[in-house]
């Protein structure tokens, strides 16, 4: 899984927090939902623009953060 293709940072979107690319859904929201035990199907229903691969990317992103502590993400400049 190349999570970098699905997670992006844009200072004009969600205060520069990591989001699912092309949405305003923060990766942390997806991870919080999973951590709360919400089934993937329910997350996808709650956020219709999400794809199953976006959930996988958010998990991979969280794993990278846990492993490395900090991550340099490519900076998007368009909203």
N, CA, C and O atoms as CSV, one atom per row, in Angstrom:
chain,resi,resn,atom,element,x,y,z
A,1,UNK,N,N,0.853,-1.194,0.000
A,1,UNK,CA,C,0.000,0.000,0.000
A,1,UNK,C,C,0.881,1.234,0.000
A,1,UNK,O,O,1.694,1.427,0.904
A,2,UNK,N,N,0.721,2.049,-0.992
A,2,UNK,CA,C,1.396,3.341,-1.061
A,2,UNK,C,C,0.472,4.390,-0.455
A,2,UNK,O,O,-0.257,5.075,-1.172
A,3,UNK,N,N,0.506,4.511,0.862
A,3,UNK,CA,C,-0.418,5.430,1.530
A,3,UNK,C,C,-0.201,6.869,1.094
A,3,UNK,O,O,-1.130,7.675,1.148
A,4,UNK,N,N,1.024,7.209,0.657
A,4,UNK,CA,C,1.311,8.585,0.253
A,4,UNK,C,C,0.460,9.038,-0.933
A,4,UNK,O,O,0.251,10.235,-1.126
A,5,UNK,N,N,-0.024,8.097,-1.716
A,5,UNK,CA,C,-0.861,8.478,-2.855
A,5,UNK,C,C,-2.290,8.814,-2.420
A,5,UNK,O,O,-3.062,9.356,-3.212
A,6,UNK,N,N,-2.651,8.498,-1.173
A,6,UNK,CA,C,-4.022,8.720,-0.702
A,6,UNK,C,C,-4.111,9.708,0.456
A,6,UNK,O,O,-5.206,10.152,0.803
A,7,UNK,N,N,-2.988,10.057,1.054
A,7,UNK,CA,C,-2.978,10.999,2.173
A,7,UNK,C,C,-2.208,12.234,1.735
A,7,UNK,O,O,-1.130,12.120,1.152
A,8,UNK,N,N,-2.756,13.418,2.012
A,8,UNK,CA,C,-2.074,14.651,1.618
A,8,UNK,C,C,-2.232,15.713,2.693
A,8,UNK,O,O,-3.052,15.596,3.604
A,9,UNK,N,N,-1.425,16.745,2.558
A,9,UNK,CA,C,-1.475,17.894,3.457
A,9,UNK,C,C,-1.594,19.145,2.601
A,9,UNK,O,O,-0.844,19.330,1.642
A,10,UNK,N,N,-2.534,19.989,2.954
A,10,UNK,CA,C,-2.721,21.266,2.269
A,10,UNK,C,C,-3.011,22.297,3.351
A,10,UNK,O,O,-3.990,22.150,4.083
A,11,UNK,N,N,-2.190,23.336,3.473
A,11,UNK,CA,C,-2.409,24.312,4.537
A,11,UNK,C,C,-3.777,25.000,4.477
A,11,UNK,O,O,-4.221,25.582,5.467
A,12,UNK,N,N,-4.440,24.936,3.329
A,12,UNK,CA,C,-5.757,25.562,3.192
A,12,UNK,C,C,-6.902,24.590,3.451
A,12,UNK,O,O,-8.071,24.965,3.363
A,13,UNK,N,N,-6.570,23.350,3.767
A,13,UNK,CA,C,-7.599,22.343,4.033
A,13,UNK,C,C,-7.381,21.780,5.432
A,13,UNK,O,O,-6.310,21.254,5.734
A,14,UNK,N,N,-8.386,21.891,6.276
A,14,UNK,CA,C,-8.340,21.337,7.641
A,14,UNK,C,C,-7.098,21.777,8.403
A,14,UNK,O,O,-6.484,20.989,9.123
A,15,UNK,N,N,-6.735,23.047,8.236
A,15,UNK,CA,C,-5.604,23.629,8.978
A,15,UNK,C,C,-4.300,22.876,8.745
A,15,UNK,O,O,-3.440,22.830,9.625
A,16,UNK,N,N,-4.153,22.286,7.559
A,16,UNK,CA,C,-2.916,21.602,7.225
A,16,UNK,C,C,-2.761,20.215,7.826
A,16,UNK,O,O,-1.672,19.642,7.790
A,17,UNK,N,N,-3.838,19.669,8.379
A,17,UNK,CA,C,-3.788,18.311,8.921
A,17,UNK,C,C,-3.811,17.298,7.776
A,17,UNK,O,O,-4.338,17.580,6.699
A,18,UNK,N,N,-3.242,16.131,8.015
A,18,UNK,CA,C,-3.232,15.076,7.002
A,18,UNK,C,C,-4.668,14.627,6.717
A,18,UNK,O,O,-5.411,14.261,7.628
A,19,UNK,N,N,-5.040,14.663,5.445
A,19,UNK,CA,C,-6.401,14.300,5.016
A,19,UNK,C,C,-6.334,13.240,3.925
A,19,UNK,O,O,-5.310,13.051,3.269
A,20,UNK,N,N,-7.453,12.562,3.756
A,20,UNK,CA,C,-7.605,11.683,2.610
A,20,UNK,C,C,-7.614,12.592,1.375
A,20,UNK,O,O,-8.413,13.523,1.281
A,21,UNK,N,N,-6.720,12.305,0.444
A,21,UNK,CA,C,-6.546,13.172,-0.729
A,21,UNK,C,C,-7.883,13.448,-1.421
A,21,UNK,O,O,-8.683,12.543,-1.657
A,22,UNK,N,N,-8.097,14.730,-1.738
A,22,UNK,CA,C,-9.300,15.134,-2.451
A,22,UNK,C,C,-10.522,15.291,-1.563
A,22,UNK,O,O,-11.618,15.549,-2.060
A,23,UNK,N,N,-10.347,15.137,-0.241
A,23,UNK,CA,C,-11.464,15.292,0.695
A,23,UNK,C,C,-11.039,16.215,1.835
A,23,UNK,O,O,-9.894,16.663,1.899
A,24,UNK,N,N,-11.963,16.479,2.707
A,24,UNK,CA,C,-11.667,17.191,3.946
A,24,UNK,C,C,-11.792,16.239,5.137
A,24,UNK,O,O,-12.043,16.664,6.264
A,25,UNK,N,N,-11.618,14.978,4.872
A,25,UNK,CA,C,-11.687,13.956,5.918
A,25,UNK,C,C,-10.276,13.719,6.434
A,25,UNK,O,O,-9.421,13.203,5.715
A,26,UNK,N,N,-10.041,14.096,7.680
A,26,UNK,CA,C,-8.712,13.936,8.250
A,26,UNK,C,C,-8.416,12.456,8.498
A,26,UNK,O,O,-9.290,11.689,8.901
A,27,UNK,N,N,-7.167,12.079,8.250
A,27,UNK,CA,C,-6.742,10.709,8.499
A,27,UNK,C,C,-6.994,10.344,9.957
A,27,UNK,O,O,-7.341,9.202,10.261
A,28,UNK,N,N,-6.823,11.301,10.853
A,28,UNK,CA,C,-7.037,11.040,12.281
A,28,UNK,C,C,-8.491,10.674,12.579
A,28,UNK,O,O,-8.754,9.901,13.501
A,29,UNK,N,N,-9.423,11.212,11.821
A,29,UNK,CA,C,-10.838,10.878,12.015
A,29,UNK,C,C,-11.077,9.414,11.660
A,29,UNK,O,O,-11.795,8.705,12.365
A,30,UNK,N,N,-10.479,8.973,10.577
A,30,UNK,CA,C,-10.617,7.573,10.173
A,30,UNK,C,C,-10.010,6.666,11.239
A,30,UNK,O,O,-10.616,5.668,11.631
A,31,UNK,N,N,-8.813,7.015,11.705
A,31,UNK,CA,C,-8.134,6.215,12.734
A,31,UNK,C,C,-8.930,6.229,14.033
A,31,UNK,O,O,-9.073,5.193,14.682
A,32,UNK,N,N,-9.450,7.395,14.419
A,32,UNK,CA,C,-10.270,7.484,15.637
A,32,UNK,C,C,-11.489,6.574,15.545
A,32,UNK,O,O,-11.845,5.901,16.512
A,33,UNK,N,N,-12.124,6.557,14.381
A,33,UNK,CA,C,-13.291,5.690,14.201
A,33,UNK,C,C,-12.914,4.219,14.333
A,33,UNK,O,O,-13.616,3.451,14.992
A,34,UNK,N,N,-11.809,3.827,13.709
A,34,UNK,CA,C,-11.353,2.444,13.821
A,34,UNK,C,C,-11.000,2.103,15.263
A,34,UNK,O,O,-11.335,1.025,15.754
A,35,UNK,N,N,-10.323,3.026,15.935
A,35,UNK,CA,C,-9.933,2.797,17.330
A,35,UNK,C,C,-11.154,2.665,18.236
A,35,UNK,O,O,-11.106,1.976,19.255
A,36,UNK,N,N,-12.238,3.321,17.863
A,36,UNK,CA,C,-13.478,3.244,18.645
A,36,UNK,C,C,-14.264,1.973,18.340
A,36,UNK,O,O,-15.322,1.737,18.923
A,37,UNK,N,N,-13.751,1.166,17.435
A,37,UNK,CA,C,-14.411,-0.098,17.110
A,37,UNK,C,C,-15.504,0.000,16.068
A,37,UNK,O,O,-16.285,-0.935,15.888
A,38,UNK,N,N,-15.561,1.126,15.384
A,38,UNK,CA,C,-16.588,1.296,14.352
A,38,UNK,C,C,-16.186,0.449,13.142
A,38,UNK,O,O,-15.066,0.570,12.645
A,39,UNK,N,N,-17.088,-0.399,12.671
A,39,UNK,CA,C,-16.765,-1.256,11.522
A,39,UNK,C,C,-16.467,-0.429,10.265
A,39,UNK,O,O,-17.014,0.655,10.066
A,40,UNK,N,N,-15.591,-0.974,9.435
A,40,UNK,CA,C,-15.236,-0.299,8.185
A,40,UNK,C,C,-16.467,0.057,7.352
A,40,UNK,O,O,-16.546,1.152,6.793
A,41,UNK,N,N,-17.411,-0.855,7.271
A,41,UNK,CA,C,-18.612,-0.604,6.462
A,41,UNK,C,C,-19.364,0.619,6.975
A,41,UNK,O,O,-19.885,1.406,6.184
A,42,UNK,N,N,-19.422,0.781,8.285
A,42,UNK,CA,C,-20.115,1.938,8.861
A,42,UNK,C,C,-19.345,3.231,8.587
A,42,UNK,O,O,-19.949,4.271,8.326
A,43,UNK,N,N,-18.022,3.166,8.645
A,43,UNK,CA,C,-17.202,4.346,8.325
A,43,UNK,C,C,-17.437,4.748,6.871
A,43,UNK,O,O,-17.604,5.930,6.568
A,44,UNK,N,N,-17.449,3.773,5.981
A,44,UNK,CA,C,-17.675,4.065,4.559
A,44,UNK,C,C,-19.065,4.634,4.314
A,44,UNK,O,O,-19.249,5.470,3.429
A,45,UNK,N,N,-20.039,4.187,5.090
A,45,UNK,CA,C,-21.399,4.734,4.966
A,45,UNK,C,C,-21.452,6.164,5.487
A,45,UNK,O,O,-22.111,7.023,4.902
A,46,UNK,N,N,-20.749,6.414,6.597
A,46,UNK,CA,C,-20.742,7.755,7.199
A,46,UNK,C,C,-20.001,8.771,6.337
A,46,UNK,O,O,-20.335,9.955,6.336
A,47,UNK,N,N,-19.004,8.307,5.613
A,47,UNK,CA,C,-18.191,9.173,4.756
A,47,UNK,C,C,-18.227,8.607,3.335
A,47,UNK,O,O,-17.310,7.892,2.932
A,48,UNK,N,N,-19.268,8.917,2.583
A,48,UNK,CA,C,-19.481,8.289,1.272
A,48,UNK,C,C,-18.364,8.513,0.248
A,48,UNK,O,O,-18.241,7.742,-0.704
A,49,UNK,N,N,-17.560,9.545,0.431
A,49,UNK,CA,C,-16.479,9.775,-0.527
A,49,UNK,C,C,-15.263,8.891,-0.252
A,49,UNK,O,O,-14.356,8.815,-1.080
A,50,UNK,N,N,-15.236,8.232,0.889
A,50,UNK,CA,C,-14.126,7.331,1.211
A,50,UNK,C,C,-14.218,6.035,0.426
A,50,UNK,O,O,-15.308,5.544,0.133
A,51,UNK,N,N,-13.076,5.499,0.097
A,51,UNK,CA,C,-12.954,4.184,-0.521
A,51,UNK,C,C,-12.301,3.259,0.504
A,51,UNK,O,O,-11.601,3.739,1.396
A,52,UNK,N,N,-12.508,1.954,0.402
A,52,UNK,CA,C,-11.857,1.034,1.335
A,52,UNK,C,C,-10.338,1.228,1.384
A,52,UNK,O,O,-9.728,1.077,2.443
A,53,UNK,N,N,-9.731,1.560,0.252
A,53,UNK,CA,C,-8.292,1.785,0.202
A,53,UNK,C,C,-7.872,3.005,1.019
A,53,UNK,O,O,-6.737,3.076,1.491
A,54,UNK,N,N,-8.788,3.967,1.188
A,54,UNK,CA,C,-8.485,5.143,2.007
A,54,UNK,C,C,-8.339,4.752,3.475
A,54,UNK,O,O,-7.491,5.295,4.183
A,55,UNK,N,N,-9.156,3.820,3.927
A,55,UNK,CA,C,-9.050,3.333,5.304
A,55,UNK,C,C,-7.713,2.620,5.486
A,55,UNK,O,O,-7.032,2.819,6.492
A,56,UNK,N,N,-7.340,1.793,4.516
A,56,UNK,CA,C,-6.044,1.119,4.566
A,56,UNK,C,C,-4.904,2.137,4.601
A,56,UNK,O,O,-3.934,1.969,5.340
A,57,UNK,N,N,-5.027,3.188,3.799
A,57,UNK,CA,C,-3.992,4.225,3.756
A,57,UNK,C,C,-3.883,4.949,5.091
A,57,UNK,O,O,-2.779,5.233,5.555
A,58,UNK,N,N,-5.019,5.247,5.710
A,58,UNK,CA,C,-4.997,5.914,7.015
A,58,UNK,C,C,-4.307,5.035,8.059
A,58,UNK,O,O,-3.547,5.531,8.890
A,59,UNK,N,N,-4.572,3.739,8.011
A,59,UNK,CA,C,-3.900,2.808,8.929
A,59,UNK,C,C,-2.400,2.751,8.666
A,59,UNK,O,O,-1.605,2.755,9.606
A,60,UNK,N,N,-2.009,2.698,7.405
A,60,UNK,CA,C,-0.594,2.663,7.061
A,60,UNK,C,C,0.096,3.963,7.477
A,60,UNK,O,O,1.239,3.945,7.934
A,61,UNK,N,N,-0.592,5.073,7.321
A,61,UNK,CA,C,-0.080,6.375,7.753
A,61,UNK,C,C,0.141,6.373,9.264
A,61,UNK,O,O,1.185,6.818,9.740
A,62,UNK,N,N,-0.826,5.879,10.009
A,62,UNK,CA,C,-0.700,5.814,11.467
A,62,UNK,C,C,0.455,4.901,11.875
A,62,UNK,O,O,1.189,5.207,12.815
A,63,UNK,N,N,0.614,3.797,11.177
A,63,UNK,CA,C,1.714,2.878,11.472
A,63,UNK,C,C,3.059,3.562,11.226
A,63,UNK,O,O,3.995,3.402,12.010
A,64,UNK,N,N,3.150,4.313,10.152
A,64,UNK,CA,C,4.383,5.047,9.845
A,64,UNK,C,C,4.671,6.076,10.927
A,64,UNK,O,O,5.816,6.219,11.357
A,65,UNK,N,N,3.657,6.783,11.366
A,65,UNK,CA,C,3.841,7.753,12.446
A,65,UNK,C,C,4.330,7.066,13.716
A,65,UNK,O,O,5.231,7.566,14.391
A,66,UNK,N,N,3.748,5.943,14.034
A,66,UNK,CA,C,4.141,5.210,15.241
A,66,UNK,C,C,5.581,4.713,15.129
A,66,UNK,O,O,6.321,4.687,16.112
A,67,UNK,N,N,5.957,4.325,13.934
A,67,UNK,CA,C,7.306,3.809,13.705
A,67,UNK,C,C,8.353,4.915,13.705
A,67,UNK,O,O,9.429,4.758,14.284
A,68,UNK,N,N,8.045,6.008,13.071
A,68,UNK,CA,C,9.036,7.055,12.843
A,68,UNK,C,C,8.894,8.267,13.749
A,68,UNK,O,O,9.862,9.003,13.938
A,69,UNK,N,N,7.741,8.490,14.302
A,69,UNK,CA,C,7.537,9.657,15.152
A,69,UNK,C,C,7.166,10.909,14.379
A,69,UNK,O,O,6.262,11.636,14.790
A,70,UNK,N,N,7.834,11.176,13.280
A,70,UNK,CA,C,7.485,12.317,12.429
A,70,UNK,C,C,7.564,11.868,10.973
A,70,UNK,O,O,8.291,10.935,10.632
A,71,UNK,N,N,6.809,12.544,10.135
A,71,UNK,CA,C,6.778,12.207,8.710
A,71,UNK,C,C,6.745,13.499,7.905
A,71,UNK,O,O,5.995,14.420,8.227
A,72,UNK,N,N,7.542,13.562,6.884
A,72,UNK,CA,C,7.476,14.679,5.942
A,72,UNK,C,C,6.487,14.280,4.844
A,72,UNK,O,O,6.695,13.297,4.133
A,73,UNK,N,N,5.416,15.054,4.719
A,73,UNK,CA,C,4.419,14.799,3.676
A,73,UNK,C,C,4.593,15.823,2.569
A,73,UNK,O,O,5.008,16.952,2.829
A,74,UNK,N,N,4.280,15.441,1.335
A,74,UNK,CA,C,4.329,16.421,0.257
A,74,UNK,C,C,3.289,17.518,0.510
A,74,UNK,O,O,2.154,17.233,0.891
A,75,UNK,N,N,3.683,18.743,0.300
A,75,UNK,CA,C,2.818,19.887,0.545
A,75,UNK,C,C,2.015,20.203,-0.703
A,75,UNK,O,O,2.579,20.454,-1.768
A,76,UNK,N,N,0.690,20.188,-0.567
A,76,UNK,CA,C,-0.186,20.567,-1.675
A,76,UNK,C,C,-0.422,22.061,-1.595
A,76,UNK,O,O,-0.513,22.619,-0.502
A,77,UNK,N,N,-0.521,22.701,-2.719
A,77,UNK,CA,C,-0.739,24.142,-2.714
A,77,UNK,C,C,-2.096,24.532,-3.307
A,77,UNK,O,O,-2.472,25.704,-3.258
A,78,UNK,N,N,-2.825,23.584,-3.857
A,78,UNK,CA,C,-4.151,23.904,-4.401
A,78,UNK,C,C,-5.228,23.348,-3.493
A,78,UNK,O,O,-5.051,22.304,-2.865
A,79,UNK,N,N,-6.338,24.050,-3.429
A,79,UNK,CA,C,-7.445,23.617,-2.554
A,79,UNK,C,C,-8.386,22.722,-3.277
A,79,UNK,O,O,-9.371,22.264,-2.697
